[in-house]
Amino acid sequence: MPKPLTLSIPHSLGRAEAKRRLADGLGDARARLGAVATSIDDHWEGDRLAFRVVALAQTVTGRIDVADDRVDVEVELPWALGMLADKLKTKLTRQGTLMLEKK
């Protein structure tokens, strides 16, 4: 199993506002993924979002932890997608930053 993809996105919003912005932005992400995903499951447990996406016969799982000054993301990629980890990390960082900056 490949090493999980991890990233941290700093913010100065405070925990509650960062969580609210992420929750709002995840609806848009879910809509975009809906075109290729056969299953999208996610749920909040306090300040942690656990998720599972099945798309193109591949399952991706992970978590997003919201802290006062950063958002930590860990994604378990299947071997086939592990080869794209660097590109995915760049895209996730960009999209996460946009979600947090959005007013």
C-alpha positions in Angstrom: 0.0 0.0 0.0 1.4 3.4 -0.9 2.2 6.0 1.7 -0.8 8.3 2.3 -0.9 11.6 0.6 -0.7 14.3 3.3 -0.9 18.1 3.2 -1.5 21.0 5.5 -3.2 24.3 4.5 -2.7 27.2 6.8 -5.4 29.7 7.5 -6.2 32.5 9.9 -10.0 32.0 10.1 -10.4 30.1 13.3 -11.7 26.6 13.5 -15.4 27.2 13.2 -15.2 29.5 10.2 -12.7 27.2 8.4 -15.0 24.3 9.0 -18.0 26.2 7.7 -16.2 27.3 4.5 -15.0 23.7 3.9 -18.4 22.3 4.4 -19.9 24.8 1.9 -17.1 24.1 -0.6 -17.4 20.4 -0.3 -20.9 20.5 -1.8 -19.4 22.0 -5.0 -16.7 19.3 -5.0 -19.3 16.6 -4.5 -21.2 17.9 -7.5 -18.1 17.9 -9.7 -17.1 14.3 -8.6 -20.6 13.1 -9.2 -19.9 12.9 -12.9 -17.4 10.0 -12.4 -18.0 8.7 -8.9 -20.3 5.8 -8.3 -20.3 6.4 -4.5 -19.4 9.4 -2.3 -19.7 9.1 1.4 -18.6 11.6 4.0 -19.5 12.5 7.6 -18.2 15.0 10.2 -17.2 13.8 13.6 -16.5 17.0 15.5 -13.8 18.8 13.5 -12.9 15.8 11.4 -14.4 14.9 8.1 -14.0 11.3 7.1 -14.7 10.5 3.4 -14.8 7.6 0.9 -15.1 8.1 -2.9 -15.4 5.2 -5.4 -14.7 6.3 -8.9 -13.6 4.4 -12.0 -13.4 1.2 -9.9 -10.9 2.9 -7.5 -11.6 3.6 -3.9 -10.1 6.7 -2.2 -10.5 7.2 1.6 -9.2 9.9 3.9 -9.8 12.5 6.5 -9.8 16.3 6.8 -9.0 17.7 10.3 -9.8 21.4 10.9 -7.6 23.2 13.5 -7.6 26.8 14.6 -4.8 27.8 12.2 -4.6 25.0 9.6 -6.5 22.2 7.8 -4.7 18.8 7.7 -5.6 16.4 4.9 -4.7 12.7 4.7 -5.7 10.7 1.6 -5.2 6.9 1.1 -4.8 6.4 -2.6 -5.0 3.0 -4.3 -1.8 1.9 -6.1 -3.0 3.0 -9.5 -3.6 6.6 -8.3 -0.6 6.7 -6.1 1.5 7.4 -9.2 -0.4 10.7 -9.5 0.1 11.7 -5.9 2.2 14.8 -6.6 -0.3 16.2 -9.1 -3.2 15.4 -6.8 -1.4 17.1 -3.9 -1.0 20.3 -5.9 -4.6 20.3 -7.0 -6.0 19.5 -3.4 -3.8 22.3 -1.9 -5.1 24.8 -4.5 -8.7 23.8 -4.2 -8.5 23.7 -0.3 -6.9 27.2 -0.3 -9.7 28.5 -2.6 -12.4 27.1 -0.3 -10.8 28.7 2.7 -10.4 32.1 1.0 -13.9 32.2 -0.4 -16.0 34.6 1.5 
